Amino acid sequence: MFRDGVVYSEGEAAVVSHSATTRKAVRSVRLKPGATVNVGPYRFTGVQAPEGFDGAIAVELVKPLAEAASGLATRASRLTLASLRLPKRWAAWALALLVLVLFFALPAGRILDLPWRAASQSPGVTGDRFWNPGPVMLAHQPIATRCASCHTVAFQHVQDRACLECHVAVGHHVGPELKPAALFEGARCASCHRDHKGVRATHRDDDGFCVACHRDLGARAKGTQVENASDFAADHPAFRLSIPEGDSVRRVRQGSDELSESSNLVFPHAPHLDPAGVKSPSRGRVQLDCGACHRLDASRRGFAPISMERHCRECHRLEFEPAVTSREVPHGKPSEAVTVISEFYASLALNGVKDSFEKAFGVPGEGLLRRVGQPSESERRVALALAKRKADRVAVDLFEVRVCGACHEVGREDASRGGGWKVAPVRIAGRWMPQARFSHKSHAQSKCADCHDVARSMQSSDVAIPEIETCRECHGGSKPVEKKLTSSCMLCHGFHDASHPWSPGAPGAVAEARGAR
């Protein structure tokens, strides 16, 4: 071949003659004009290339072919078992014995407590690392050199009770009423979790294990409300949402007429997402988007809770007498709010300056204690009665008309007897589908409105969780489909449920673990 202006020869082996007495074996050489190389019975010499050619070599037969062939055969037969006076059979047995000692007997001494166990554990001996099929996952690396932590019985598969020594908080897939030991008879932890496959945690991600039961779930779990599923794209029911209701949670499947949220909030999304913006007391018109209230938490999987102080107070101020003071009542504490209002007007009736007194009460005058002379007890009672009437009117306006009732469900215990107000507790679903895994971080390339259509929502009871058809626009099933993300069961679901604890320390738990292998 031709490289950089010279002929370049590459082969299995060749001999370059540097002088009459010096030769060197090479695998490749640049044949400049005048340089020679011997290959077998031939000599290749670089010559000046004729005009119009990139390079040229001269080939010369320097030894008879018969002599060259016999020389090659002689060199090839110099090093044989016979030349070393070693019979083939004995050599094979010796090598087999060496392999047996190094790769079986020596490592087995460490595992089986044989007499040479101490020697097999010395720093210079690799021990049973010969048997290691690969690195363990990161979580197991602290015990990577202590094989017996998992492999408790030599030459047997890892048993479930070895896993449960550390994984104490692992839960069953179902509750005890479904007898999980019998339901998963024959399955082991290692049926799904395989180690020595690299540093990342591994588990089964094919649908076979799940579909074996969930294709016809009623046959295994009588009376279950979980519908059958075998593939996300072709055979998966509508999502079932968990909606807080009172002190409990009701499960409602999408598409049902009962699908509505009872958050006890009066919050329509549409006015807050008005393209013209919303009116802020301090900044004029402000255009809001989803990120104004919904911000990812530290995990970037879900959202941080919405709070009055961070997200609402700038526009929804709790002022009760803005013409006189910028003071606000405390949020979330109705009885304290009433106390603040009563004390404010009582103080104003007794000590208020003329301007504030007249703006607040709508009558000429000033605080009683600011008038000339010592007020009588009857005058004090009249002033405090004026303050109480004003405080009662403002409290009604604050709770039922202008402030609290604008966002909350508000009730009064007994208005005829002056009973206090009660604001219904806010119940917002933290996780709509607690049995599913979902990360907003993984969907950051999508706009909020692609999945959550709330721009026209006028009621706080509207549920904005996308239906399964929306997810199927990007997600396929377990089989690869062009322009779809292949989605197995384990992409969104887990197997172990912490609400069904399986404590190895509980009586009979290890026995159940053995039965579930």
FILUM-212173 format. One record per residue (C-alpha): residue in one letter; x, y, z. Coordinates in steps of 0.05 Angstrom, whole numbers, plus 5000, padded with zeros to 4 digits. Layout:
REM residues N
LUMDREN type   xx   yy   zz
LUMDREN    a    X    Y    Z
...
//
This chain:
REM residues 517
LUMDREN type   xx   yy   zz
LUMDREN    m 5000 5000 5000
LUMDREN    f 5022 5072 4991
LUMDREN    r 5027 5121 5050
LUMDREN    d 5060 5189 5053
LUMDREN    g 5103 5180 4992
LUMDREN    v 5133 5112 5008
LUMDREN    v 5111 5040 4999
LUMDREN    y 5084 5012 5065
LUMDREN    s 5085 4936 5074
LUMDREN    e 5048 4901 5131
LUMDREN    g 5044 4826 5143
LUMDREN    e 5050 4770 5193
LUMDREN    a 5126 4774 5198
LUMDREN    a 5187 4797 5159
LUMDREN    v 5262 4807 5168
LUMDREN    v 5296 4874 5154
LUMDREN    s 5370 4874 5138
LUMDREN    h 5402 4936 5167
LUMDREN    s 5472 4913 5147
LUMDREN    a 5508 4851 5124
LUMDREN    t 5510 4824 5195
LUMDREN    t 5449 4856 5227
LUMDREN    r 5377 4833 5216
LUMDREN    k 5313 4850 5253
LUMDREN    a 5245 4816 5253
LUMDREN    v 5188 4864 5241
LUMDREN    r 5113 4863 5227
LUMDREN    s 5112 4925 5184
LUMDREN    v 5162 4969 5148
LUMDREN    r 5166 5031 5103
LUMDREN    l 5202 5013 5039
LUMDREN    k 5239 5075 5018
LUMDREN    p 5282 5070 4956
LUMDREN    g 5341 5025 4974
LUMDREN    a 5309 4993 5036
LUMDREN    t 5299 4917 5035
LUMDREN    v 5257 4867 5073
LUMDREN    n 5258 4791 5069
LUMDREN    v 5192 4753 5071
LUMDREN    g 5203 4678 5067
LUMDREN    p 5245 4662 5005
LUMDREN    y 5231 4731 4975
LUMDREN    r 5267 4797 4982
LUMDREN    f 5229 4862 4971
LUMDREN    t 5269 4924 4954
LUMDREN    g 5242 4995 4949
LUMDREN    v 5262 5028 4883
LUMDREN    q 5252 5097 4854
LUMDREN    a 5182 5103 4826
LUMDREN    p 5176 5115 4751
LUMDREN    e 5142 5178 4728
LUMDREN    g 5067 5173 4738
LUMDREN    f 5071 5122 4794
LUMDREN    d 5066 5132 4869
LUMDREN    g 5116 5079 4888
LUMDREN    a 5152 5016 4864
LUMDREN    i 5184 4954 4893
LUMDREN    a 5229 4900 4865
LUMDREN    v 5213 4827 4884
LUMDREN    e 5270 4776 4881
LUMDREN    l 5270 4701 4897
LUMDREN    v 5333 4693 4938
LUMDREN    k 5323 4621 4962
LUMDREN    p 5295 4559 4927
LUMDREN    l 5223 4547 4947
LUMDREN    a 5237 4475 4970
LUMDREN    e 5292 4498 5017
LUMDREN    a 5248 4554 5045
LUMDREN    a 5190 4505 5057
LUMDREN    s 5234 4456 5096
LUMDREN    g 5263 4512 5138
LUMDREN    l 5193 4536 5158
LUMDREN    a 5173 4464 5177
LUMDREN    t 5236 4456 5219
LUMDREN    r 5224 4521 5258
LUMDREN    a 5151 4503 5270
LUMDREN    s 5170 4435 5300
LUMDREN    r 5223 4460 5348
LUMDREN    l 5176 4472 5408
LUMDREN    t 5127 4415 5420
LUMDREN    l 5106 4373 5480
LUMDREN    a 5148 4317 5451
LUMDREN    s 5209 4362 5447
LUMDREN    l 5199 4377 5522
LUMDREN    r 5193 4302 5535
LUMDREN    l 5123 4312 5563
LUMDREN    p 5068 4263 5542
LUMDREN    k 5004 4298 5520
LUMDREN    r 4960 4259 5569
LUMDREN    w 5002 4277 5630
LUMDREN    a 5006 4350 5609
LUMDREN    a 4930 4353 5602
LUMDREN    w 4920 4323 5671
LUMDREN    a 4970 4371 5702
LUMDREN    l 4936 4432 5671
LUMDREN    a 4867 4406 5693
LUMDREN    l 4893 4396 5764
LUMDREN    l 4922 4467 5765
LUMDREN    v 4856 4496 5743
LUMDREN    l 4819 4455 5795
LUMDREN    v 4864 4479 5851
LUMDREN    l 4866 4553 5832
LUMDREN    f 4794 4562 5811
LUMDREN    f 4756 4512 5855
LUMDREN    a 4794 4484 5915
LUMDREN    l 4826 4550 5936
LUMDREN    p 4761 4591 5933
LUMDREN    a 4722 4534 5964
LUMDREN    g 4768 4535 6024
LUMDREN    r 4741 4604 6042
LUMDREN    i 4668 4584 6034
LUMDREN    l 4669 4513 6063
LUMDREN    d 4716 4527 6122
LUMDREN    l 4768 4479 6096
LUMDREN    p 4838 4474 6128
LUMDREN    w 4869 4523 6078
LUMDREN    r 4816 4576 6091
LUMDREN    a 4865 4624 6124
LUMDREN    a 4912 4619 6064
LUMDREN    s 4855 4633 6016
LUMDREN    q 4838 4697 6054
LUMDREN    s 4909 4726 6052
LUMDREN    p 4917 4792 6013
LUMDREN    g 4957 4760 5957
LUMDREN    v 4904 4707 5942
LUMDREN    t 4843 4725 5901
LUMDREN    g 4800 4673 5937
LUMDREN    d 4728 4666 5912
LUMDREN    r 4733 4729 5869
LUMDREN    f 4745 4681 5812
LUMDREN    w 4672 4663 5819
LUMDREN    n 4646 4734 5816
LUMDREN    p 4605 4742 5752
LUMDREN    g 4606 4818 5755
LUMDREN    p 4602 4880 5798
LUMDREN    v 4546 4887 5848
LUMDREN    m 4498 4946 5849
LUMDREN    l 4518 5009 5886
LUMDREN    a 4474 4995 5946
LUMDREN    h 4508 4928 5957
LUMDREN    q 4580 4951 5947
LUMDREN    p 4594 4958 6022
LUMDREN    i 4586 4882 6027
LUMDREN    a 4615 4866 5958
LUMDREN    t 4673 4827 5988
LUMDREN    r 4631 4790 6039
LUMDREN    c 4597 4740 5994
LUMDREN    a 4568 4702 6053
LUMDREN    s 4523 4762 6070
LUMDREN    c 4478 4740 6014
LUMDREN    h 4502 4671 5995
LUMDREN    t 4489 4640 6063
LUMDREN    v 4491 4568 6039
LUMDREN    a 4547 4546 5993
LUMDREN    f 4527 4526 5922
LUMDREN    q 4454 4545 5932
LUMDREN    h 4417 4606 5905
LUMDREN    v 4408 4667 5949
LUMDREN    q 4350 4655 5997
LUMDREN    d 4296 4706 6013
LUMDREN    r 4313 4709 6087
LUMDREN    a 4383 4735 6069
LUMDREN    c 4350 4794 6033
LUMDREN    l 4302 4807 6090
LUMDREN    e 4359 4815 6140
LUMDREN    c 4372 4884 6110
LUMDREN    h 4308 4900 6072
LUMDREN    v 4265 4901 6135
LUMDREN    a 4216 4954 6111
LUMDREN    v 4199 4919 6046
LUMDREN    g 4124 4910 6036
LUMDREN    h 4083 4856 6004
LUMDREN    h 4048 4867 5938
LUMDREN    v 3980 4854 5970
LUMDREN    g 3951 4852 6040
LUMDREN    p 3951 4791 6085
LUMDREN    e 3878 4777 6069
LUMDREN    l 3899 4753 6000
LUMDREN    k 3952 4706 6029
LUMDREN    p 4012 4731 5989
LUMDREN    a 4056 4671 6007
LUMDREN    a 4008 4625 5971
LUMDREN    l 3993 4676 5916
LUMDREN    f 4067 4681 5897
LUMDREN    e 4087 4610 5912
LUMDREN    g 4151 4591 5876
LUMDREN    a 4175 4663 5868
LUMDREN    r 4237 4689 5902
LUMDREN    c 4266 4758 5911
LUMDREN    a 4318 4739 5858
LUMDREN    s 4262 4723 5810
LUMDREN    c 4257 4797 5797
LUMDREN    h 4320 4828 5829
LUMDREN    r 4385 4805 5797
LUMDREN    d 4453 4828 5823
LUMDREN    h 4523 4824 5793
LUMDREN    k 4495 4858 5731
LUMDREN    g 4529 4925 5741
LUMDREN    v 4527 4982 5790
LUMDREN    r 4456 5005 5775
LUMDREN    a 4398 4972 5811
LUMDREN    t 4365 4919 5769
LUMDREN    h 4296 4888 5769
LUMDREN    r 4252 4853 5720
LUMDREN    d 4221 4901 5671
LUMDREN    d 4185 4853 5625
LUMDREN    d 4109 4848 5632
LUMDREN    g 4106 4773 5637
LUMDREN    f 4109 4768 5713
LUMDREN    c 4054 4822 5721
LUMDREN    v 4009 4799 5665
LUMDREN    a 4008 4727 5690
LUMDREN    c 3961 4751 5745
LUMDREN    h 3933 4817 5721
LUMDREN    r 3907 4790 5655
LUMDREN    d 3852 4755 5694
LUMDREN    l 3857 4784 5764
LUMDREN    g 3789 4762 5787
LUMDREN    a 3810 4689 5782
LUMDREN    r 3864 4700 5835
LUMDREN    a 3835 4755 5878
LUMDREN    k 3760 4746 5887
LUMDREN    g 3721 4811 5894
LUMDREN    t 3778 4857 5874
LUMDREN    q 3760 4925 5846
LUMDREN    v 3824 4927 5805
LUMDREN    e 3808 4916 5732
LUMDREN    n 3847 4870 5686
LUMDREN    a 3906 4897 5647
LUMDREN    s 3957 4864 5601
LUMDREN    d 3986 4921 5559
LUMDREN    f 3986 4997 5568
LUMDREN    a 3970 5011 5495
LUMDREN    a 3920 4956 5481
LUMDREN    d 3890 4932 5547
LUMDREN    h 3892 4980 5606
LUMDREN    p 3832 5009 5644
LUMDREN    a 3820 5083 5654
LUMDREN    f 3859 5114 5711
LUMDREN    r 3829 5110 5781
LUMDREN    l 3840 5173 5822
LUMDREN    s 3844 5181 5897
LUMDREN    i 3803 5241 5919
LUMDREN    p 3801 5265 5992
LUMDREN    e 3732 5266 6021
LUMDREN    g 3722 5282 6095
LUMDREN    d 3771 5241 6135
LUMDREN    s 3776 5187 6082
LUMDREN    v 3794 5179 6008
LUMDREN    r 3747 5155 5954
LUMDREN    r 3773 5121 5891
LUMDREN    v 3738 5143 5827
LUMDREN    r 3754 5118 5757
LUMDREN    q 3760 5171 5703
LUMDREN    g 3699 5174 5658
LUMDREN    s 3652 5166 5718
LUMDREN    d 3598 5218 5732
LUMDREN    e 3623 5220 5804
LUMDREN    l 3690 5249 5784
LUMDREN    s 3695 5315 5820
LUMDREN    e 3740 5345 5873
LUMDREN    s 3714 5370 5940
LUMDREN    s 3772 5414 5963
LUMDREN    n 3728 5464 6001
LUMDREN    l 3761 5519 5960
LUMDREN    v 3727 5568 5915
LUMDREN    f 3780 5572 5862
LUMDREN    p 3768 5576 5787
LUMDREN    h 3831 5570 5745
LUMDREN    a 3805 5609 5685
LUMDREN    p 3803 5679 5717
LUMDREN    h 3873 5669 5745
LUMDREN    l 3900 5649 5676
LUMDREN    d 3866 5706 5639
LUMDREN    p 3913 5729 5583
LUMDREN    a 3897 5801 5602
LUMDREN    g 3925 5788 5671
LUMDREN    v 3896 5795 5741
LUMDREN    k 3894 5859 5782
LUMDREN    s 3947 5864 5836
LUMDREN    p 3939 5916 5891
LUMDREN    s 4013 5935 5885
LUMDREN    r 4034 5918 5813
LUMDREN    g 3974 5932 5769
LUMDREN    r 3958 5879 5718
LUMDREN    v 3999 5815 5728
LUMDREN    q 3997 5757 5679
LUMDREN    l 4000 5691 5715
LUMDREN    d 4019 5623 5689
LUMDREN    c 4021 5553 5720
LUMDREN    g 4090 5565 5749
LUMDREN    a 4065 5624 5791
LUMDREN    c 4034 5574 5840
LUMDREN    h 4058 5505 5820
LUMDREN    r 4132 5497 5832
LUMDREN    l 4171 5432 5831
LUMDREN    d 4196 5406 5898
LUMDREN    a 4268 5385 5912
LUMDREN    s 4259 5317 5879
LUMDREN    r 4230 5350 5816
LUMDREN    r 4180 5294 5813
LUMDREN    g 4121 5329 5846
LUMDREN    f 4103 5399 5869
LUMDREN    a 4115 5437 5933
LUMDREN    p 4051 5452 5972
LUMDREN    i 4015 5517 5956
LUMDREN    s 4011 5566 6013
LUMDREN    m 3973 5630 6026
LUMDREN    e 4036 5668 6045
LUMDREN    r 4077 5651 5983
LUMDREN    h 4025 5647 5928
LUMDREN    c 3961 5685 5948
LUMDREN    r 3973 5741 5997
LUMDREN    e 3999 5791 5946
LUMDREN    c 3930 5797 5915
LUMDREN    h 3885 5768 5969
LUMDREN    r 3901 5812 6028
LUMDREN    l 3866 5802 6093
LUMDREN    e 3854 5876 6109
LUMDREN    f 3790 5893 6146
LUMDREN    e 3793 5970 6150
LUMDREN    p 3838 5992 6092
LUMDREN    a 3816 6065 6098
LUMDREN    v 3847 6069 6167
LUMDREN    t 3901 6015 6173
LUMDREN    s 3940 5965 6132
LUMDREN    r 3934 5915 6188
LUMDREN    e 3910 5845 6169
LUMDREN    v 3877 5789 6207
LUMDREN    p 3916 5723 6215
LUMDREN    h 3902 5670 6162
LUMDREN    g 3872 5604 6181
LUMDREN    k 3851 5623 6251
LUMDREN    p 3778 5649 6253
LUMDREN    s 3774 5660 6328
LUMDREN    e 3838 5700 6328
LUMDREN    a 3815 5741 6269
LUMDREN    v 3751 5760 6307
LUMDREN    t 3793 5779 6368
LUMDREN    v 3839 5824 6326
LUMDREN    i 3778 5860 6295
LUMDREN    s 3744 5870 6363
LUMDREN    e 3807 5896 6397
LUMDREN    f 3821 5943 6339
LUMDREN    y 3754 5977 6340
LUMDREN    a 3751 5979 6416
LUMDREN    s 3819 6014 6417
LUMDREN    l 3796 6062 6362
LUMDREN    a 3731 6079 6401
LUMDREN    l 3772 6096 6463
LUMDREN    n 3836 6124 6435
LUMDREN    g 3826 6137 6361
LUMDREN    v 3845 6204 6330
LUMDREN    k 3790 6245 6297
LUMDREN    d 3807 6226 6225
LUMDREN    s 3811 6151 6238
LUMDREN    f 3750 6152 6284
LUMDREN    e 3705 6186 6233
LUMDREN    k 3729 6141 6175
LUMDREN    a 3718 6078 6214
LUMDREN    f 3652 6093 6249
LUMDREN    g 3622 6143 6200
LUMDREN    v 3603 6192 6254
LUMDREN    p 3638 6256 6277
LUMDREN    g 3682 6252 6338
LUMDREN    e 3744 6220 6366
LUMDREN    g 3765 6168 6416
LUMDREN    l 3730 6174 6484
LUMDREN    l 3795 6182 6523
LUMDREN    r 3817 6239 6478
LUMDREN    r 3757 6283 6497
LUMDREN    v 3761 6336 6551
LUMDREN    g 3744 6311 6621
LUMDREN    q 3740 6244 6654
LUMDREN    p 3690 6197 6617
LUMDREN    s 3635 6166 6657
LUMDREN    e 3621 6091 6660
LUMDREN    s 3559 6099 6617
LUMDREN    e 3600 6137 6564
LUMDREN    r 3650 6080 6565
LUMDREN    r 3595 6029 6554
LUMDREN    v 3567 6070 6496
LUMDREN    a 3636 6075 6463
LUMDREN    l 3649 6000 6470
LUMDREN    a 3579 5984 6444
LUMDREN    l 3594 6026 6382
LUMDREN    a 3659 5988 6373
LUMDREN    k 3624 5920 6380
LUMDREN    r 3570 5937 6329
LUMDREN    k 3624 5958 6280
LUMDREN    a 3667 5897 6294
LUMDREN    d 3607 5850 6284
LUMDREN    r 3590 5882 6216
LUMDREN    v 3662 5879 6193
LUMDREN    a 3669 5806 6215
LUMDREN    v 3608 5787 6175
LUMDREN    d 3635 5825 6115
LUMDREN    l 3704 5794 6123
LUMDREN    f 3682 5721 6131
LUMDREN    e 3619 5717 6089
LUMDREN    v 3625 5770 6034
LUMDREN    r 3691 5802 6016
LUMDREN    v 3752 5763 6040
LUMDREN    c 3746 5692 6068
LUMDREN    g 3684 5672 6029
LUMDREN    a 3718 5692 5964
LUMDREN    c 3763 5630 5968
LUMDREN    h 3737 5585 6023
LUMDREN    e 3674 5548 6044
LUMDREN    v 3653 5586 6107
LUMDREN    g 3598 5570 6156
LUMDREN    r 3575 5599 6222
LUMDREN    e 3556 5556 6282
LUMDREN    d 3497 5597 6308
LUMDREN    a 3490 5668 6281
LUMDREN    s 3430 5685 6326
LUMDREN    r 3472 5673 6388
LUMDREN    g 3534 5705 6361
LUMDREN    g 3569 5639 6345
LUMDREN    g 3636 5639 6312
LUMDREN    w 3654 5623 6240
LUMDREN    k 3684 5559 6216
LUMDREN    v 3725 5554 6153
LUMDREN    a 3722 5485 6121
LUMDREN    p 3792 5452 6120
LUMDREN    v 3825 5451 6052
LUMDREN    r 3831 5381 6022
LUMDREN    i 3876 5380 5961
LUMDREN    a 3900 5314 5934
LUMDREN    g 3975 5308 5943
LUMDREN    r 3979 5246 5898
LUMDREN    w 3921 5231 5852
LUMDREN    m 3947 5161 5837
LUMDREN    p 3988 5137 5896
LUMDREN    q 3999 5068 5866
LUMDREN    a 4032 5097 5804
LUMDREN    r 4101 5128 5794
LUMDREN    f 4103 5194 5757
LUMDREN    s 4158 5246 5751
LUMDREN    h 4145 5316 5724
LUMDREN    k 4220 5322 5713
LUMDREN    s 4216 5268 5659
LUMDREN    h 4161 5308 5625
LUMDREN    a 4195 5376 5628
LUMDREN    q 4196 5380 5552
LUMDREN    s 4120 5385 5551
LUMDREN    k 4078 5446 5566
LUMDREN    c 4031 5443 5626
LUMDREN    a 3971 5454 5581
LUMDREN    d 3989 5393 5539
LUMDREN    c 3964 5350 5596
LUMDREN    h 3925 5396 5643
LUMDREN    d 3870 5434 5607
LUMDREN    v 3850 5485 5660
LUMDREN    a 3849 5550 5620
LUMDREN    r 3772 5546 5615
LUMDREN    s 3759 5515 5683
LUMDREN    m 3709 5557 5723
LUMDREN    q 3697 5510 5781
LUMDREN    s 3744 5485 5835
LUMDREN    s 3711 5417 5831
LUMDREN    d 3740 5405 5761
LUMDREN    v 3792 5350 5759
LUMDREN    a 3850 5367 5713
LUMDREN    i 3886 5300 5712
LUMDREN    p 3897 5276 5640
LUMDREN    e 3860 5214 5617
LUMDREN    i 3896 5153 5591
LUMDREN    e 3885 5173 5519
LUMDREN    t 3929 5234 5530
LUMDREN    c 3985 5191 5557
LUMDREN    r 3979 5143 5498
LUMDREN    e 3996 5200 5451
LUMDREN    c 4069 5190 5472
LUMDREN    h 4070 5123 5509
LUMDREN    g 4062 5057 5474
LUMDREN    g 4056 4988 5505
LUMDREN    s 4108 4935 5520
LUMDREN    k 4124 4925 5446
LUMDREN    p 4166 4978 5409
LUMDREN    v 4125 5024 5364
LUMDREN    e 4153 5079 5321
LUMDREN    k 4150 5148 5353
LUMDREN    k 4124 5119 5418
LUMDREN    l 4159 5107 5485
LUMDREN    t 4158 5033 5500
LUMDREN    s 4122 5029 5568
LUMDREN    s 4123 4966 5609
LUMDREN    c 4085 4957 5674
LUMDREN    m 4145 4974 5717
LUMDREN    l 4154 5042 5684
LUMDREN    c 4095 5069 5724
LUMDREN    h 4081 5016 5776
LUMDREN    g 4120 4983 5832
LUMDREN    f 4112 4915 5862
LUMDREN    h 4124 4925 5936
LUMDREN    d 4072 4965 5974
LUMDREN    a 4094 4997 6039
LUMDREN    s 4022 4998 6064
LUMDREN    h 4027 4921 6069
LUMDREN    p 4089 4914 6114
LUMDREN    w 4127 4850 6115
LUMDREN    s 4172 4852 6177
LUMDREN    p 4221 4795 6182
LUMDREN    g 4222 4805 6257
LUMDREN    a 4148 4790 6265
LUMDREN    p 4129 4719 6286
LUMDREN    g 4122 4674 6226
LUMDREN    a 4148 4726 6177
LUMDREN    v 4211 4688 6159
LUMDREN    a 4171 4624 6153
LUMDREN    e 4125 4660 6105
LUMDREN    a 4185 4686 6067
LUMDREN    r 4209 4614 6059
LUMDREN    g 4141 4593 6035
LUMDREN    a 4141 4649 5984
LUMDREN    r 4206 4628 5951
//
